[in-house]
Amino acid sequence: MAELSAIPFSLLELSPMKEHQSVSQTLANSVAYAQKADELGFKRFWMAEHHNMLGIVCAATSVLIGHIAGKTNNIRVGAGGVMLPNHPPLVVAEQFGTLESLYPGRIDLGLGRAPGSDHITSRALRRDERRAENFADEVTELQTLLGPYDGSYPVRAIPGENTNVPIWLLGSSLYSAKLAAERGLPYAFAGHFAPRFVYDAIALYRREFKPSKVLAKPHVMLGLPVVTADTDEHAQFLATTSKQRILALLRGDPLWLKPPVQTMDGLWSAQEQAQVENFLGLSVIGSPITVAHKLSMIAKELNVDEFIFTNDLYESEDRHRALEILMAIK
């Protein structure tokens, strides 16, 4: 098991939006956040895909990836992830083949099986909900389209062909863990919102992993919600922003980024509190010493190769300070 200093740190971004902020300013904040991560030496900056969610403006994932890659220098930029049932594999291959051609060696393609939306929005995306059952076949199709042309497939992704964009499988259950193991692909577990199966999924992936042309041994990246500040008390205060967002999600309310509050008492019921705390069960909150200790324990316990953090703080200055703290503890 590697020491914390040897474990790459990456970031997952949802472009969180304040209620009275413009989309343009929100995206400008995401660019500045990515530039800070690039400057500090984070390995990856991934954009999620969500639709029809007030307060989340990362719907056009590939567009944002191209924009952020163009505004940074070294950090890998990618999808965390593309919800494959929403998109024809050929279109995904063309988009990410184009991105890889523009920014060689800096593009990642994380694939998810969930819709990233509700059923009504899925229909608006012209998504056939049965396509999720074909996820494994569509991953194969994407691998073919992004690999070298061998004459066996009648359609070619131009651009895309032979760009060999790294494909990751993302998941919060055992399905993607098993598929990633069978294909010899790197695996990212969504611990930032679904901690329930983290132990079983990672154990299954490592146990059943089969070496492939792209990966000789298993590689686990764990998503974690992290809130860090100079003191434990201030970190706990800042963490109320993400708690309010999850509470809004559970209630079906808009997901505006809200300022932190001194106490959540009176904002939630006991049942809602339990639900939010379960949702954020893998949260790492605290000062540099606290966060370093917790991350080291998680890395050792789960045999993690890489961390990817969500960092939902209200003020950009606090988000940037959190990045400085994270890199300082390595």
Secondary structure, DSSP 8 states (H G I E B T S, - for coil): ---GGGS-EEEEE--B-BTTS-HHHHHHHHHHHHHHHHHHT-SEEEE----S-TTB---SHHHHHHHHHHH-SSSEEEEEEEEGGGS-HHHHHHHHHHHHHHSTT-EEEEEE-S-SS-HHHHHHTT--GGGGGGHHHHHHHHHHHHS---S--S---TTTTT----EEEEESSHHHHHHHHHHT--EEE-TTT-GGGHHHHHHHHHHH----SS-SS--EEEEEEEEE-SSHHHHHHHTHHHHHHHHHHHHT----B----S--BTTB-HHHHHHHHHHTTT-EEE-HHHHHHHHHHHHHHHT-SEEEEE---SSHHHHHHHHHHHHHT-
